Amino acid sequence: MDRKKFILLSTSFLLAASTLTACSGINKKVTFNDYWKADSITKQENLTEELEYAVEFEKSNGLSNYEANYLNGTYKTKLFTETYENRIIYVYETKLDIDVTYQYNGETSDPLHDSVTSVVRFEQSSDSLRPIKAEKTVVSHSPANSDVSSLEECYYLYEYTSTIDYVAKTSVIVHKAKEGEEERKIESDVSWNSDYTPLDNDQLLFAARGLTQSSNSSVTFSVYSPFVKKAQKVKMTFAAEEGSDFTFVQNGTELKTAIQYYPLSIVLNEANPGQTQTAWVAKTTDPSNNKYRNVVLRHSVPLAYGIGTLTYQLTSATFSNI
């Protein structure tokens, strides 16, 4: 895969599947708990949830002779249930909107709008959140990893859609044709490492909410990457429990409160693992009355080339009553 595309994907809330790689370990499947529900013990199938995050950029000095600056970032997720082949499944929608400007030789570009949207359908926790189908659409003005000689050379525009049908075991990426070029398509057959629980890249952080929290505990998932046409392993590791003050709107009421959470590192685990992302996952308060639903309170995403870090901060959470 062209290394330049990493920036394009890494601006999304989750890890770019194209950068996820393997770690060695014992054969281990993951058991999930329904901690995104108020009562994770009693079986309750239908639910809805909407989360909103502010996305802020902290700049570093990784670029050579120009600068990139991300601003006006928002990230939204929506979780709901629907009927699929006579059973209840989850649908998880996400959307990142963010602007980027480039500076070169005293000139600054107009804001360029990037967006990443995804829809993943997957089974309930009783079937290990097994993915059924995933769709993604990306528009990204991605920084160039080289010296540039004009403002126009500071970035590459990528526009594509990705569809993975896990039932049919097929994957298709379609790159939007630019003027004078033909549409590019990448097709592959989907397979997983059967020793590990399979997940789609865009459900990773949701799945992290269903893990049993314990300091220094870790799990490994098998995630199919359509860019490298193979499954790769993603490792999640909990650090020691911490606490901090948070302010966000929960079900229409502003909260200013201290919340205990577990920092969770998320990383590929092979020769070139790339950057580690960190999510702050709210601690399970009570499995039968889980006030904060193990929600991701904050998430830090280091960008490639040392450009900087995107930080997602929870601003609003609308939970169903179950």
Buried (B, 14 or more C-beta within 10 A) or exposed (E): BEEBBBBBBBBBBBBBBBBBBBBEBEEEEBEBBBBBBBBBEEEBBEBEBBBBBBBEBEBEEBBEEBBBBBEEBBBBBBBBBEEBEEEEBBBBBBBBBBBBBBBBEEEEBEBBEBBBBBBBBBBBBEEBBBBBBBBBBBBBBBBBBEEBEEBEBBBBEBBBBBBBBBEEEBBBBBBBEEEEEEEEEBEBEBEBBEEBBBBBBBBBBBBBBBBEBEEEEBBBBBBBBBBBBBBBBBBBBBBEEEEEEBEBBBEEEEBEEEBBBBBBBBBBBBEEBBBBBBBBBBBBBEBEEBBBBBBBBBBBBBBBBEBBBBBBBBBBBBBBEB
